[in-house]
Structures are given as structure tokens and as C-alpha cells.
């Protein structure tokens, strides 16, 4: 994915105030989405209705975390890609501050939601930092490669491409009987990680314009 590295450096927005503002905005967005997700998972009975509601929160949430940082930094070179990753990492810290000080203390999380974090912040938080940085990193690569191959970028096209690869990755995991993989929303959520990485690799294909 080296093809986007040598684009015009002046297009990237990576000054410290912009990175900090982006991290705060994304972190608060993550907190709101997690709050809504936890309320839905707690209040709705298990079944199709719960799955649909949670999917409507999860899919836009994953797309936002993956692609908004690269959009904000106008990622065209490795500078903008790194800036997007910094926003993602900073957002994880902002979210975790809200999580520890508020969300874990107001009774919204059910036992099964806490179990996703292993029941311990020392397991849960480092995983959030890693995923929170990985998604914007890969998402910024997709946007940078788009810009290197056509005029402008498309968040919609990036999200659809990531969704299609995620469905393929989740389906392959279930069909190959990967331990823990089932036709569930949880499997889809985990599959977004390799799906987004595959989308980033796919976005590097084809000739560059100009």
C-alpha cells in the first residue's frame, strides 16, 4: 500500500489542534454509540429485533471510527494517515475516560456487555486502544489510495467496500469453522478488522491519476 505515500504533502491536515479536536469529537461519538448499544442490548429481548437495532448502531459506528479521522486529516500521504491514526488513538483515551468515569457507573452495561471486556479494564482498555488506532489507520489508507487514483474521495464507496469484504471475511470464518465464528453480529463485528484491511489492500490496486 505504498502507492499513496508520495501524493501532494500539502493536502494533509495534521496540526496538533486539529488532531486533538478530532480525537475529542470521535471519542465522544464513540461514547454515545456505546451508551446506545449498551442500552439496546440491556433493554431489548434477545432476538431479531435486538439484532437489527444493534446492527444499525454497530455498522455506522464502525464506519465512522474507520473513515472520519482520515476524512478530517484529508489523508493523502503517510502524514495524513499517521494523523488519522493519532486521532483514533486519542479518541480511545477520550472514550475510556468517559467510560470509567460515567458509563461504568450509571448501570447501563449488562453482564454480557461487561463480559466483552473480560470483566477487567486492564484487559478491556488496551484492546480498545489497539482497535481504536487500527481502524482509522486502515481507513485512512483507503481514502488516500482513493485520492491517488481519482479526483476526490468517497466515504460511501469506502464504507461499502469495507462492508463487502467484512461480509466475505465473516462468511469464510463461519464456513471454515473458525473457533467462535457463527452467523452472529459479534462475528461480523470482529470480521470488520480483516475486512477493512482487505479493503485497504484492494484500494491500492489500479493506476494512479495524474
C-alpha positions as a printed Julia matrix, in Angstrom:
210×3 Matrix{Float64}:
   0.0     0.0     0.0
   2.9     2.35   -0.67
   1.17    3.96   -3.62
  -0.45    6.79   -1.65
   2.68    7.86    0.18
   4.1    10.26   -2.36
   0.98   12.31   -3.08
   0.96   16.07   -2.52
   2.09   16.64    1.06
   0.32   19.99    1.39
  -3.11   18.38    1.39
  -2.8    16.7     4.77
  -4.14   18.42    7.9
  -2.12   17.18   10.87
  -1.55   20.2    13.11
  -1.87   19.4    16.81
  -5.08   21.39   17.46
  -6.83   19.61   14.59
  -5.71   16.2    15.86
  -6.86   16.98   19.4
 -10.24   18.32   18.22
 -10.73   15.24   16.06
  -9.83   12.92   18.95
 -12.3    14.62   21.29
 -15.12   14.57   18.72
 -14.55   10.94   17.8
 -14.14    9.84   21.42
 -17.44   11.47   22.41
 -19.14    9.91   19.39
 -17.82    6.5    20.47
 -19.16    7.09   23.98
 -22.63    7.95   22.66
 -22.68    4.91   20.38
 -21.54    2.58   23.15
 -24.15    4.03   25.5
 -26.92    3.47   22.94
 -25.59   -0.01   22.13
 -25.44   -0.99   25.79
 -28.96    0.34   26.46
 -30.35   -1.55   23.48
 -28.58   -4.78   24.46
 -29.9    -4.42   28.03
 -33.48   -3.37   27.35
 -34.36   -5.37   24.24
 -35.1    -9.1    24.5
 -32.7   -11.36   22.64
 -33.95  -11.99   19.14
 -34.28  -10.47   15.66
 -35.38   -7.03   16.89
 -32.35   -6.69   19.13
 -30.03   -7.85   16.35
 -31.43   -5.33   13.85
 -31.22   -2.42   16.3
 -27.69   -3.3    17.35
 -26.63   -3.71   13.71
 -27.99   -0.24   12.9
 -25.74    1.12   15.66
 -22.7    -1.08   15.03
 -22.27   -0.71   11.27
 -22.41    3.11   11.05
 -20.28    3.26   14.21
 -17.53    1.11   12.74
 -17.6     3.11    9.51
 -17.39    6.4    11.41
 -14.42    5.28   13.5
 -12.64    3.89   10.45
 -13.14    6.73    7.98
 -13.9    10.01    9.75
 -10.3    10.53   11.02
  -8.85   10.17    7.52
 -11.55   12.47    6.19
 -10.72   15.1     8.82
  -6.97   14.95    8.14
  -7.61   14.85    4.38
  -5.23   11.91    4.28
  -3.23   11.9     1.06
   0.25   10.92    2.27
   1.73    8.99    5.15
   1.49   12.21    7.18
  -2.3    12.34    6.95
  -2.58    8.6     7.52
  -0.48    8.89   10.68
  -2.58   11.86   11.79
  -5.77    9.84   11.37
  -4.24    7.06   13.45
  -3.37    9.62   16.12
  -6.96   10.82   16.17
  -8.13    7.24   16.62
  -5.73    6.6    19.49
  -6.62    9.91   21.17
 -10.32    9.14   20.73
  -9.83    5.82   22.5
  -8.41    7.65   25.52
 -11.29   10.16   25.47
 -13.83    7.33   25.3
 -12.15    5.38   28.09
 -12.16    8.45   30.32
 -15.92    8.78   29.78
 -16.31    5.01   30.16
 -14.55    4.78   33.52
 -15.96    7.98   34.99
 -19.53    7.67   33.72
 -20.68    4.72   31.63
 -19.49    2.01   34.0
 -21.15    3.76   36.94
 -24.67    4.53   35.71
 -25.89    0.96   35.4
 -26.35    0.72   31.63
 -23.97   -2.17   30.99
 -25.44   -5.63   31.32
 -23.26   -8.52   32.48
 -22.9    -9.78   28.92
 -21.7    -6.34   27.77
 -19.06   -6.18   30.51
 -18.04   -9.72   29.62
 -16.96   -8.48   26.21
 -14.15   -6.68   28.01
 -13.21   -9.7    30.06
 -14.69   -8.05   33.15
 -11.49   -6.05   33.69
 -10.4    -2.61   32.49
  -6.82   -3.9    32.3
  -7.9    -6.28   29.53
 -10.64   -4.16   28.01
  -8.85   -0.83   27.65
  -5.67   -1.93   25.84
  -7.81   -3.77   23.28
  -9.81   -0.58   22.74
  -6.59    1.41   22.21
  -5.34   -1.05   19.61
  -8.62   -1.32   17.72
  -9.21    2.42   18.04
  -5.9     3.12   16.29
  -6.08    0.26   13.78
  -9.44    1.18   12.25
  -8.56    4.82   11.39
  -5.14    3.7    10.15
  -6.64    1.28    7.64
  -9.49    3.66    6.82
  -7.08    6.49    6.04
  -5.15    4.18    3.69
  -8.38    3.52    1.8
  -9.11    7.25    1.44
  -5.52    8.1     0.49
  -5.49    5.39   -2.16
  -8.83    6.61   -3.49
  -7.41   10.12   -3.84
  -4.33    8.79   -5.63
  -6.48    7.12   -8.27
  -9.27    9.59   -8.95
 -10.38   13.13   -8.27
 -11.57   13.26   -4.67
 -12.6    10.56   -2.23
 -15.9     8.88   -1.39
 -16.72    7.91    2.19
 -19.72    5.97    0.92
 -17.64    3.91   -1.51
 -15.03    3.28    1.19
 -17.67    2.1     3.65
 -19.42   -0.14    1.11
 -16.12   -1.73    0.09
 -15.23   -2.4     3.73
 -18.72   -3.84    4.33
 -18.45   -6.24    1.41
 -15.03   -7.5     2.5
 -16.32   -7.83    6.06
 -19.23   -9.98    4.92
 -16.79  -12.13    2.94
 -14.43  -12.47    5.92
 -17.26  -13.32    8.33
 -18.73  -15.87    5.91
 -15.34  -17.51    5.36
 -14.76  -17.74    9.12
 -18.11  -19.47    9.67
 -17.78  -21.82    6.71
 -14.23  -22.75    7.67
 -15.42  -23.35   11.25
 -13.05  -20.86   12.86
 -13.48  -21.26   16.65
 -16.13  -18.86   17.94
 -17.35  -17.85   14.48
 -21.11  -18.02   13.97
 -23.79  -16.24   11.94
 -24.0   -13.5    14.56
 -23.46   -9.78   14.87
 -20.45  -10.4    17.11
 -18.72  -12.38   14.36
 -19.49   -9.6    11.88
 -18.02   -7.01   14.25
 -14.78   -8.93   14.65
 -14.64   -9.64   10.9
 -14.62   -5.88   10.25
 -10.94   -5.85   11.25
  -9.69   -8.16    8.48
 -12.43   -6.86    6.18
 -11.13   -3.3     6.48
  -7.54   -4.44    5.99
  -8.59   -6.27    2.81
 -10.42   -3.14    1.64
  -7.25   -1.13    2.19
  -5.22   -3.59    0.13
  -7.88   -3.6    -2.59
  -7.9     0.19   -2.74
  -4.21    0.17   -3.7
  -4.99   -1.62   -6.99
  -5.12    0.2   -10.31
  -3.24    3.06  -11.94
  -2.85    6.44  -10.28
  -4.27    9.52  -11.97
  -2.02   12.4   -12.96
